[in-house]
Each structure stands twice: as C-alpha cells, then as structure tokens.
Amino acid sequence: MLTYTVRSLASGIVANKQTGLASPLSQRRHVRTAGLTSARLPLAKSSFPVSPRKSMRSCTVRCNVGGSGTGTGWASPTWRWGYAVGDAHDAAAVVRRKLSSPQTRADWLRETLNSDAISWFEVKLVLALKWQRAAHERRDGGEAGFGYVMEQLRLAKYEGSEEADATFVQDMESVLSALVSEDGANQLKTVLDELQKGQDDTFKTKCPVDFHRRSVALKVLVALEFCPAGL
C-alpha cells in the first residue's frame, strides 16, 4: 500500500488566481483559467518519449485502446454523460465509491501507473469526473483547456482507434504543458517517480505506449489535486 504522501508533493502545482492564458489547442479563443498558472510555457517534449504511433499490439501485456468491456462507453447511446439516468451515471457512482478516500486514491494512482489492472476506460472516466469538478470550480482552463478535451471525450472523438486515443493523450499533454508552471512540472515528475518506487518494470518495458498515456493521465489528475480533493 502506498503511504499517502501525494498531497504534499502536489501542493501548489496549480495556482489559485485568474489568468489570461491562451490554450495551445485554440489560439483564437480566450480561455477561462481560474486556478491555473499565468505562465505560458513552450510546448515541451514529453518526459516519456514514446511515439504515439507505435502499435500497442506489440505489447505482450494486455493494452486495450478503450472500452468498458460491458458494451457501453463514450460512443454508446446509453452512456448519456451529464444525465441523471444512464450508464455514465451508474459507472461514475461505482468509481466515486471506490475512490472515496485520499489513501484509496493514492493506491489507485500507483496501481494505474504500474499495471493494466485498472482499465484505460476507468482512467478516462476518472479524468472526466475530475474535469467536471474542476470546471465547476473554474480550474479547468475553460473551453480551450481541459474543457475542450472533456468535450471531445464526451463526443466520443477519442474512441475507436489507436490514432484517436493517441490524439487524446496529445491533447492532454498540450493543455498540461501550457497550464502548469515549470516548478509544477517538476513536482509532477517527482510524484510519478514516487509512484514507481519498488515496482516491477515489466509493464513499463513491455507496454510503453500504455505506460506513457497513463503517465500523462496521472499528471493531469495530480495537478488538479485528485488525491486531496477527490472527484
């Protein structure tokens, strides 16, 4: 079990002030960026240099593109994200119960990063719930920040192929690199290093694409105070 230390590591990654940051996804829009740093960083290369075009079929460890395994998901007409009745509402309730404490969330982060025991479908659902809360708190970067990524996810634009999934990861990286300060980026790397301590490298070695996308997702969650604040 991971001793819960992520809160102190993640503290201060996202500043609590209004800014006028423009998102890398749309230079033509003005962005609501409450809760995000005012410093726009150059779009740096990922800390995990894995080509998004490398096929996940080369992995001997199971590396699913997406899907819940139950016939539902973002492209399903019964998913109905944002409604009080639908598969999304039911799935969200299960995840919220599962991740109801800081310790369970910290343990979930470690398991998610170091194996595929947590499905990519669940990771995307957790991201969506965190973005939903961040939007209510005006900390998501607005319509051209994580708000943009959330809308594309809702419209199932990231579903159905490895290319679409790679676009999802690239969009998250672009927003994160623009919204997080250099000090915050260093703190995020420290958190991920901590989550990998004492872990077998098999998953990271055998399935680098899956490891990379999970690394990006976890950076987003930690930056938005997933452990201390929850969903």
Disulfide bonds with the S-S distance in Angstrom:
Cys63-Cys207 1.70
